[in-house]
Amino acid sequence: RVLSEEEQLKLAIEQSERDAAMLRENSQKDEDALLRAIEASKKTARDESDRRTQEEKEFNFVLQLSAALYQASKVSQQLNKESKVVVGEVMKEYAVPVVDGCLEVGLIQAKNMPDMKKGMYRMDPYIVMRVMCIAPVGNLKITIHRGTSLRNTQLLGVQDPYAVVFLDKRKRATTKIHYDSGKTPVWDETFDINMSGKEKNSSIEIQIWNKNALHDQRIGYAYLDIAEILSPTKNKWLRVHRKKKGSGSRTGRICVSWTFQPKGAPDFKTLKVLKSKACDQGGSSPEWNQLLRVPSITSDCYIQCTVRDERFMAKDTILAVSNVISVQGSIHQSFFSENPSGPTWYPLQPSKASRSKCPNGEAGRIQLKIKFTTDEMPNGIEPIEVDPTEIDSQGPIIPSGGILEHEAVVVAQDVKIVSGSHSGGPVVVGRVI
């Protein structure tokens, strides 16, 4: 049928709208394609820039590596030409342990002693050796800071540790209980302990306990050598052992600090006196080659040798005396010497009788070989590496001691520790590079 003019107009409008919609759809597709093309181009540019940057870094690294290898090659060639050895420095701290055992002192010989002979006969020198322990007199201020890795004695719940300080089997101080602290208690408590110089034990015992409702349980024991208290020290870690006197398995550590205010010079207590054989006609350079043994003693002891001339039908004459020698210090010094297993020379001081024969104040020297053995170390104990200790360099220096029974010129300056060297003779603890 023939469409009316109105119907033809309506169909023309609809077709026009469809054409316009199609054009808009095609235009949107073209725009999206254009945006994707732009993003792809940007990504390609970025990738190219990153690639060039990475190549530049790799090239610079190769250049630096080549330069370093070239420099190392030159240094190596130079060292080979000069036959030099490069040694790195590592700072470590060592200490000779305080243990029970046997002291062995080899009396080898003496040289250049004053000649006190009378008439045609030469001197017959022998040695009187005193074995002593140090006896500080003054006030010890000790701080018990904290513990770590302590043995757990609590079956249920968390343990509540506290510390008790003993000296000569007498309780001197007790810290507060750190509840629910387990293996890492913190106390930070300071106590004053009076040292009379008459103490029988050579160390301070610190017992660590766990507080319980029924009965307390002992965690372990730690020991502070009395000879060490002369040097003010901060944050020293003491090993805690399950049994007394440092025996048994280790059960953690405790941290302590201390200062000591002396009342006069430190004193020494004589534990034992031994006498050597006389060297007949030995004169001023005698040789003994004799071994003196002291069983059942601790390694933190001291010795002093007095050389006397044996007289017939007359009083023996004191020829010379050695300084007071720390056994631990001697072992420490010998261990780091060029000949650890060999003997060591020690200076001799003149006596009142021989002073006129020694215008320079020296009375020769004596050669000793000091060793301390235990069942576990029959060949002698050695220094062991320990945790670094803060030494208070501003602490008071202990003055030299007085005369010991009119024979000894006591030198106690070895209590001051100097990094990398010995101060005033052998040291008990020292830093060695």
Secondary structure, DSSP 8 states (H G I E B T S, - for coil): ----HHHHHHHHHHHHHHHHHHHHHHHHHHHHHHHHHHHHHHHHHHHHHHHHHHHHHHHHHHHHHHHHHHHHHHHHHHHHHHT--------EEEE----EEEEEEEEEEEES------TT----EEEEEEEEEEE--EEEEEEEEEEES-----SSS---EEEEEEETTEEEEE----TT-TT--EEEEEEEEEE-S--SSSEEEEEEEE--SS--EEEEEEEEEGGGGGS-EEEEEEEEESSGGG-S-EEEEEEEEEEEEESSS-EEEEEEEEE----TT-TTS-EEEEEEEEEEEETT-EEEEEEEE--TTS--EEEEEE--EEHHHHHHHHHTSS-TTS-EEEEEEE-TTTGGG-TTS---EEEEEEEEE-SS-TT----EE----EE-TTS-------EETTTEE---GGGS-BTTB-SSS--SEEEE-
